[in-house]
């Protein structure tokens, strides 16, 4: 009997990892993501697999975000040698994501081990290295959207556009049980309809079991037009206060979307003369990748670039400057006013945004704009919840800057979008909700029941047959 076991993103948002077993398929992982929040070194030390990595025959990866892909090097370091199936664009993104992640991890580990040695304690061994990342990337097998990819036996996989980030996919996995095919659909992270740069999520109609994300299962996002107006108003107000704006941003998707919107405001004459800095080597590399794939993104939005005589996101915003080095990043903090800085990490768990906070979050003329989901336990979530002071770099900082949240920029479908997507499946299709906090899951389960769609909320380690 075909089955799926839930080892991550079960009654939680991050750490996506689901094990599918079926006759003729073997043992296949859907995603292999890391958890986010808290101290990175300690968190990674606690990450463990509840299965033998060497027994896994293949991985099917929905997209490149680290909470879906970040433990792939650990899986490889622990004995996995099979193929990793994903879209072609995801295969392009993964080197940027994984090398950046291992670089940050190695620097954090070095600092942690230096402190441990000063206390007379044994240093920690690395959970994985750059060599493990290289070995991981050698296993990638990319495919275009909608193309059937034959696996061993009678199994096959097809990727459909999820509209979340570049290369993100809805996974359609077909296995043979006896004399009939069974289909498992994994939503990955579903994007919103009518968002910028991304196409609308593909509509599927048939499955025996659907694993569906539920990040925003309990609420809808603000109207897109209202969100752009809110952004314009926040920026104009901060300009008039002679302040700076700090935007924590995910390097993949969100940073490019922000650049696009600022570019639209600029070309409409609605943007004050800000200096805009993209202060993230990873986001810069990803923006270059988006430019490479530009013609496969949403055609209406690309027309905006064409009409402005621009061929890339970077050129669409003439006031944009790239900040690659640490020295360039530190120089931004010497500019007293008139700066918008977009920096990682999106949940403020690390990266350059924390250094900008250290210099500016305690100034009441500045503004912090959150444009994405902030998971429990992250610095971003604490700031959004109104915590002050916050602790960074061993010191406490009062949060006097304005804190604004732009929910309309989320790359995830809201409740109504999830319900609409689910409603296309034939009556009687079984659903399992993943990738969400419990209140979101229960709210979405209740709404689905109102549409005669039965959904379960699996616990970590639970096994469902389909």
N, C-alpha and C positions, 0 to 999 in steps of 0.2 A: 504494500500500500504506500503510495506517495505521501510524503510528510514534510513539514517544515518545522524546525525548532528555532526558538527566538533567544538569541544570546546577546543582543544589544538593541538599543532604542526600543526596549520593551518597557512601557510605562515610564519612559524617559525620552528626552529629545535626542541626545547624542549617542555615538557609539554604535551606529547601524551595523548589524551582523545577524544574518539568518541562514541557517543550514538546511538545505533541501536534499532529501534522500528519495530515490526512486529506483525501481528496477531498470537497468540499462543506462541510468544516469550516474550512479555512484553517489558521491558526497560533494555537493557544490555549494559554495558560499555565495549568498547575495550580499555584497558589500563586506568590508572589513575595516570599520571606522573606529577612531579613537574617541574617548570621552573628552569633554572640554570643561574648563573651570578648575580653579585651585592651582596649587603649585605644580608646574609641568613635570618636574623630575619625579616628585612623589606620586603624581597621578599615573605616570607611565610605568613606574615600578609596580603599581597595583594592577595594571592591565594584565589579564591572563586569559587564556583560551580554555573553554570548557570542553574541548575536543582536541584530538591529536592533529596538529597542523599537517603532519606528513601523510595523514589519511585523506586529506582533502584533494579531490581530483581536479577541481577548477574553481575559479572565482569569477562571478559576473558582477561587474561594477556599474552602479547606476550613474555616478558622476564623480567629479574630482574633489569635492569638498572633503576636508580632513576628517570630519565626523562620519564619512562614508568610506574613506580610502586610507586614513592615516596609519592603521596598523598593518598594512600590507608588508612593509619591510620587516616587521616583527614576525609575521607569519612566515615569510621566506627565511628569516634567520632561524626559525624554529623547525624548519624541515620541509616547508611547502615547495614543490617544484613544478606545479601544473600551470596551464595557461590562465591568463587573466583577460577576460573578454570585456570590451567596452566600446564606446563609439570612437571614431577617429579623432574627433576634437578633444575628447577626454584623454586619449593617449598623448595628445600634444600638450595638454595642461599638466598632466601628472608629474613630469620631470620638474617643472617650476614649483609645484606644491610640495613634493616630497623632499627635494633638495633644500628648499627653504626651511621646512620643518625640522629636518635632521640637523641643519646648521644651527638653528635656534636651540634645539635640544642639546647639542654638544656644548654650546656656550654655557647654557644653564647648568649642565652637568659638571663642567669644569669649575664653575663658581661654587657649586654645592660641595664638590669633592675637596676644594681648597679649604672650605670652612670645616669639613669633617676632619681633614688631616690636622688642622690647627687644634681641634679638640681631641686629637689622638684616636680618631675613629677610622675604620677601614673605608677606603673610597668605594663608591658604587661602580659596578661594571656597566657599560652602556648596554641598553636593551637592543639597540641596532646601530649600524654605522652607515656611512656613505656607500660602502661596498655593498651593503644589503639593499640600499636604494637602487644602485646600479643593477643588481641581480633581479630586483623586482621589475624594473623597467624593461629588462630583456624578455620578460614573460608576457608582455602586453600583445594582444591581438585585436586591433581596431577594426571596426566595421562602420559603414554608413548607416544612417537611419533607414528603417523599413526593409533592409536586406536580411533574408533568412540566413542564419549561420548554423550549419550543422555541427552538433556536438557528437560524441561517440554514441553508438547505439542508434536509437530512433529519436533521441532528444534533439531539440533545436532551440535557438534563442533569436529573438528579433527585438531591436531597439527602436522605440518611438520617441519623438521629441517631447520632453517634459516641460519645456519652456521656462526652466528655472535658472540655469546658467549655461554658458557655452558648453555644448556636448552633453548636457544632462539628458537622461533617458528614463522612459517608462520601459520596464523589462517585461517581455512576454516570453515565458519559458514553457515549452511544450515537452511532455514526457509520455512514453507509451506504457500503459498499464494493461496487461492482458492484450485484448484486441481493440482497445480504444485509446485515443489520445486524451491526456489531461493537461489543462492549461493553468498555470499560475501567473498572475500579473502582479508585478511589484511596481507601485507608483514611483518609487524613488521620492524625490522632493518635487512636488507639483508647483509650477509657476502660476502666476495670475494670467487671466485673459487680458488682452489689450494693454499689456505693459510695454515698456520701450526696449528696443534691441532684440528681445526674445519673441519667438513665435508663440502662438497659443498652444497649450498642452494638447497633444493628440488625444482623440476620442477612441476608446476601445469599447467593444460591446460584448465580448464573450470571454469567460473565465470560469473555472471551477472554484478558484479561490483568488481573492484580491487582497494583497497586503497594501494598505493605504496609509500614507502619512497623515498626521492630525495635529501638526504644530499649531495651527490657528483654528482648531476645531471648535473653539468656544466663542469666536468673534470674527467680525468682518473688518476689513481695512477701510481707512478713510478714502473717500472719493479721490481719484487721481488728480483731477483738476484742482480740487481744494488743497491737496497736498503741495502741488507746485506753488499755489498762491501763498500757502503757509511758509514754504521755503523762502520765497521772495520777501515776504514780510519780515521774517526772522533776520535775514541777511541785511535788509535795509535798516531795521531797528539797531542791529549791532554796529553797522557802519556809522550811524548817527551817534552812537555812544563811544565812537573811536576805539572799538574793541577788535578782537580777533575771533575767528570761528574755528573750533576744533571738531572734526567729524571722524569718529572711529568708524572704520569701514572694512568690510571683508574685501580681500584683494581680488577675488573672483566674482564678477557680477555687479556687486554694489558699487565699487569704485568707478567702474565704467559707466554705470547708470547715472551716478552723480555728475560725472564729467559731461555726459550727454545733456542732462537737464540744465547745468550751468551754461553749456554752450547755447542751448535754446534761449535761455534768458538773455545771454549776451547779444545774440543776433536779433532779438526782439527789442533791444535797448532797455531791458528791465534789470540789468545787473550793474550795481555800482562798480567803480574801478578797482576791484579787489585784485591782489596778487594771489593766485591759486597755486598751491603746491601739492603735488602727489608725492607724498613722502613715504614711499614703500618700494624697495627694489622689486619685490614680488609683484605688486600691483602694476608696476611699470612694465615688467615682462609680460604679465597677463594682458595688459592693454595692447601691447604689440601683437599678441596672439589674436585678440579680438579683431584687430585691424586686418590680420591675415584671413580671418574667416568672415569678414564683414558682409560679403555678398550672399552668405547663407543665413544671415540674421533677418530680422523683420524688415520687409522691403519698404514699408511706409517710413520707418525711422531712418533708413539709409538714404531715402529720397531727401530728407531734411539736410543731410550732409552734402548730397549732390547739389541741391539748390543753393547751398551756401558756398559752393565751389571748393569743398573740402573732401579729402580722400581718406581721412583717418580721424579717430576720436581726438587724438592729440591736437591736430590742426583745427578741429571744430571749435576749440576753446583757446583763442589766441593768447589769453593771459595765463595759461597753464604752464607751469614749470615742473620739470622732473627733479626730484631730490634723491640721488643715488647713494652718496656716501654719508657716513656718520657726521663728518664735518659740515656737509651741506645741510643735514637735518638740524644740527645744533645751531647753525647760523639763523635758521628760521625763528628761533626763540629770542633772537636779538632784535627782531622787528616788532616795534611796540604796538602797531595798529595796522588795520587794512589787509590782514592775511586770512585766507581760508586754507587750512591744512587738512588734507585727507590722509589718514595714516592708519595702519593696522596696529593691534588686531581689532576685529570687529566687535568683540565682546570685552576688549580692554584687558585680556588675560596676559598680555605681553606686548612686545613690539614698541614702535616709536611713539605711539599715541600716549603712552604713560609718561614719557619724558616731556611731551607737550603739556600734559596735565600738571606735571610738577611745576612747570613755569607759568601756567595760566589758569588753572581751575579755581584758584583762590582770588581771582580778580573779577569784580562784579560787572565790569564792562565787557567781559568776554562771554561767549556762548558755546555750549557743547550741544551738538545735534546728533542724536541717535537715529539711525535709519534702518536698523535691523533687529532681529530677535536677540534678546539678552537672556542667556540660560541662568538658572539658579546657580548660585555660588560664584558667579563672575563679578568682577569689579564693575562692569557695565550695568549689571542688574542692580547692584547696591546703589549706584549713583542714580539710576532711573527711579528707584524706590525712595529716594530722598535721603539716603544715609550721608551724614556729615558729622565729623570729619571722616575721610577715607585714608587708609594706610597704604603707602607706596614707598618702596626703597627704604624701608625701615623708619619712615617718618609719617606723621599725620598731617593731612592737608584739609582745610575747610573748603567746602564746595560753595563758593560764592558766585560762580559763573551761572548764567541762565542755563537750565537743562531742558532741552526740547526733544520731543520724540515725533518722528515723521512715520507713522504707521503705514501710510500709503505707498512707501517705497519698498515694502517687504517683497522678497522674491518668492514667497510662498503664497499659494492660494489661501484665501480666507474661507470661513465656514461655508458661505454660499457657493464659492467656487468648487470646494470639495464635494458638496452635495450634488451640484450639477454634474461634475465628472462621474461620480458614483452612479448617478441616475441613468446613465447610458447603458449600463450592463443589464443583461436580460434578467427578468424576475427570478428570484431564487438563488442568485449568485451569493456565495458566502464571502464575508468580509472579515478581515482581522486588522485592527487599528494599531499602528506602530508610530514611532517618531513623534511623540507628544507627551506633555505633562498630563497627569491623570485627570485633572479637571477638564482639560481640553478634550481628552478622549471620551470621557463620560458625556460631555455636552454633545459631541458629535454622534456618539452612539444613540443618544436619545433622538436627535434630529433625523438620523437615518431610519430609526424605527418608525418615525412618522411617515416615512416614504416606503414602508414595508420592506426595508432592507435590514437584514439581521447581521449584526456585527459583534464580534468578540474582542476582548481586550486581553491579549495574552500576557502572562507573567514571564519574567526572565527564566529561561530553561524549559518553558512549556513546549510541548510538541503537539501539532495539529495535523491530522490526516486530511487529505483532499483527493 
